[in-house]
Amino acid sequence: MRARTTTASLLCLLALLAGCTAQPAPGPSAAPSAGSAAPSASGSSAKATPNAAVTEPAPAGLPRGGTEIFPRYRLFGYVGYPGDNILGRLGEGDIDERMAELLEHSAEYAGDREIMPVMELIATTVHAVPGKDGTFRTRAPDAVIADWLNVARRNKAILLLDIQPGRAEFIDEVKHLEKWLKEPDVGVALDPEWAVDAGQTPGKVFGNSSGAELDEVARYLSELVAEHNLPEKVMVYHVLHPPIMKNESALKRHPGVVPIKSADGIGTPGQKIAQWERIVAATTADVHMGFKLFFREDRKRGGRLMTSSEVLALKPTPEYIMYE
């Protein structure tokens, strides 16, 4: 059972120090914007995109070679959902244009490593209404995932399936995606701030998760890697502020799984750096670090985006940089 984070003081602390994710929080507007291509809160999905099958061949290992992520690569990605301007940059406009932008943008973050491009698709979307099954979440149709996997393969990128679970459990949502996770170039990204308990409504409280819940997912992914002889699989978990994660030390090392903790605070460069330091201090030794920037929200709250030089100067240097 997840610990509750309902007190006004904690919500104020999170709002001041961490900001929010790309979806507004807390508040009733956590669902995608009306008219977007994202799944509806009723539990049904929007019209599937034309390609319902994966047509691009799978890589033999990782998309750009090898079977191990680090230390060879630095991950760089955009997040989004097709046709939705609110859920992230990758969903805005033509996907091929966004990927060309992503690849050009990534070059400034290479440093002493090769870049591994990442497409982070919001595959489970949280809503402020319960839907037919009462979980406050809906799942992207297979056709959407297949389309983005085709795009990822054309660009030699990893596809991460992002999960905003609502009242569902992370492990159940990950298992629902098993047929995709058997692919060598597909991983997961978990959003604990959207994981709420029975009786709670996403967007009205900040959710949370535990090291034990993440460890359950990591163990499952490790079993898939071993069973299907896959290259290392990425498991990102996004964190706004340390209290969102409970007993994080229960997340253990599992063969074939690369855990990455992404610091997701919004604000001025100084606020983001301070939040980074707090999140790093609460991170266990076996976890790699990621850093998230927001094209709109960081400019709105902080006046400007951090530069690549500022991001790469963080200690430790982020191994995954993502833009929303």
N, C-alpha and C positions, 0 to 999 in steps of 0.2 A: 504494500500500500504506500502511495506517495504521501510524504508529509505535506501538510497544508501551508500555504503562504498567503494568508488572507488578511493579515493585519495592515492597517492603514500605514503604519510606520515603515513596514518593509516595502510596500508598494511605492511610497514616496521616495525611499532610498533608491529603489531600482530605477524609478523614473528619473531622478536627478543624476545618478551616477552612471547609469547604463543606457538611458534612452529607451528605444523600442526596436523591434524588428521592422522589416519592410512593411509588414502589415500593421495597421494601427493597433496599439495596445497600451493600457487596457481600455475597453470601450466596446460598444456593440457593433463596431464597423470592422471586425476582424475578418469577415468574409470578403472574398474578392469583389471587385466593383461590378455593379450591374452591367449586363451586356457583354462581359468578358467571356473568354473561351474556357475559363476554369470550370470545374465541376460545380453543380448547383448544390445548395444546402439540403435539398430534399433527398439526396442520396443518389439521384440519377446523374448522368454526365452530359456535358454538352456534346454536340455532334462530333463524331470522330473525324480526325483528319484523314485525307484520302488513302494514305499508305497504311494498311493494317498489318503489314508484315515487315520483318527485317530483311532487306535485300542486299545490304553490304556484308561482305564476308568478315568473320570474326578474326582478330589478330591471333597469332600463335601464342603470344605472351601479352605483355603490356603494349598499348598502342604505339609507343615509340621505341620499343625494344626492351629486352630483359624481362625479368620476373619480379624484381624488387624495386620498390618505390624510392626509398632513401638509401644512401645519400646522393644517388645519381641525379634525381629530379627535384625541382621545385614546382609545386602545383600552382596553377593560376587559373581562375575561373570566374564566370558570371553565373548568376542564378536567375530563374524566372519560370514562367508558364506561358505557353504560346497564346498570343493575342491579348495578354493582360499587361498593361503598363504599370500597374501598382505592385505586382509581385516580383519585379526585378527587371534589370536591363535586358536580359537574354530573351525575354518575351516580347520586347518592343520591336515592331516592324518585321522586316524580312530576316529569317533566322540565318541565312547565308551571309547577309551583310553584318549581322551581329558577330558571327564567328570570325569573319575577316577582321573586324574591329578588335575582337578578343585576342586574336593571334598577334596583331600588330602591337596592341597594348602590352602584351605579356613580355615582350622583348626587354623592356626596361627593368623587369624584375628577375632576370636570369641570374645575375651575379656570377658566382662561380659554379653554377649548375646548369643543366639542361632544363628547359621548360616542359612540363607535362600539362597540356591544356585540359580544363575541366568544364563540363556543362553540368550545372546543378539544376535539375528539374524538380519542381515541387510536385511530387507524385501523390502525396496525401495532404489535402488542404483542409485546414481547420475553419470552422464556421461558428458564428455566435448563436445559431439555432440548432436544435438537436438532430434534425433529419429523421428519417423513418426508423433508423436503428438506435437512435439516442446517443450516438457517439460524438456528435458535433464535428464530424469530419467526413469528407468524401474522397474517393480515389480516382486518379486519372485513368481514363480508358487505355487499354493496351495499345490502341492505334497511336495515341500521343507518345507513349514511351517508345514504340517502334520507330516512329518518325525521328525522334530526337536521337535514338541510338544510331540510325542511319547517318544522321548529320555528324554525330560524334566520330563515327568510323571514317567518314570522308575526310575529316580533319585530324585524324589520329589523336583523338581526345578520349578521356575517361568520362563516362556518364555517371553522375551521382544522383540517386533517387532520394529526394528530401522528404522527410516524414514529419508532419505536424499532427500528432495523433488525437488531439482532443481528449475524450474519455476512453479511447481505445488504448491498448497496450502496445508499446514499441515492438515487442517480439511478434505479436500477431500481425502487425502491419508489414514487418520485414518478411515474415513467412509468406504472406500474401504475394510478395514480389519475388518469390523463389525462382521462378522460371527465368526471370531477368538476371538474378544474382548468380545463376549458373554460368553466365557469360563472363569471359575473361576481362572485360573492360567496363564492368558495371559495379558500382559500390553504393553505399548508403550515406545519408546525412540525417542526423536526428536533431529535432528542435525541442529540448526539454521545457522551454518556457510556454509551449503550447500543450503540455501534457498535464491534464487536470484530473482531479478525483471525482467520484460520484457526488452529485450535488453541487459541483462547481461549473461555472460557465466560462469557456475560453474568451478572453478579451475583457472580462470583469475582474479576474485575478491572474496573477502570474503563476504558471504551472511550474513543475519541477520534476526532476528524476533522481535516480540514485545510481551509485556505482554498480550495485547488484543488477539493476535493470540493463545497464549498458553491457555488463559482463555477459549477461544472458544472450544478448545480440551478438557480441564478439565471438562467443563460443559457438554459436550456430553458424556464423559466417566461416569460422575456422573449419568446421566440419564440411561445409560446402567446398571450400578450397581443397581440402584433402581428398574428398570423394571424387571430385571432378578434375583434379590435377591442374588447378588454376594458378595464375600468378597472384601476388599479394593483392589483397582487397582492402580498399580504403573504407574506414568508418569514421566519419566526421561527427562531432557533436558540438552544436553551437551553444555558447554560454554568454548571457548578458552580464551576469554578476555571480560571484562565487556561491551565494546562498541557493541558487537555482539547482546546484548539484549537491546531493546528500551522500556522505560516506563514499566519496569518489575513489578512495583507495581500494574498494571492492572490485574495481575494474582491473582485471589481471591481464597479463600478456598471453596471447593465444597465437599459435603458429599460423602464419599466412595472413594475419589481420594487422593493419596499420591504423591505430587510433590517433585521430587528430582533433584537438580541442581548439575551436575557433572563437576568438574574442570578438564579440559582436556589438560593443557599445557604440552609441552615436554621440557626436559632439565636436568640440573644438579639438585640434591636434593635441593640446595639453590634456584635455579630459580623456581622450582616447588612449593616450600613453599611460596616464595614471590608472585607467581601468585595466589596460594590458598588464601592468605590473601587479595589480591585485589578483587578476585571474591566473597569471603565471605562478604567483606565490602559492596558490591553492591547487596546483597541478602536480600529479604524481610523475615520477621520473621516467616511466616507460611511455608517456604520452607525448606526441609531437604537437607543436603549436601552429595555429593558423590565425589569420587576422582578416577582419572583414571591413570593407569600406562601403559607404552608401553615396551614390552619385547625387541624389537629391537631398536626403536628410542631413548628411554631414555639412553640405554647403549651407543649408537653411539654418542649422543650429550653430555651426562652427565657422561660417563665413567662407571656408575653402576646404578642399580635399587635402589630406596629407599627400606629400610627394612620395614617389617610389624610393628616393634616397632616405626620407624620414622613416618609411616603413621598414626598409632593409637595415636601418640602424637600430631597430628595436632589439633588445636582449631578452631571450635568445632570438636569433633571426627567424622570422616566420617561415615555415616550410610550405604553407598553403596561403595564398592571398586570394581573396574573393571579393568581387564587387556586386552590389545589388542596386 
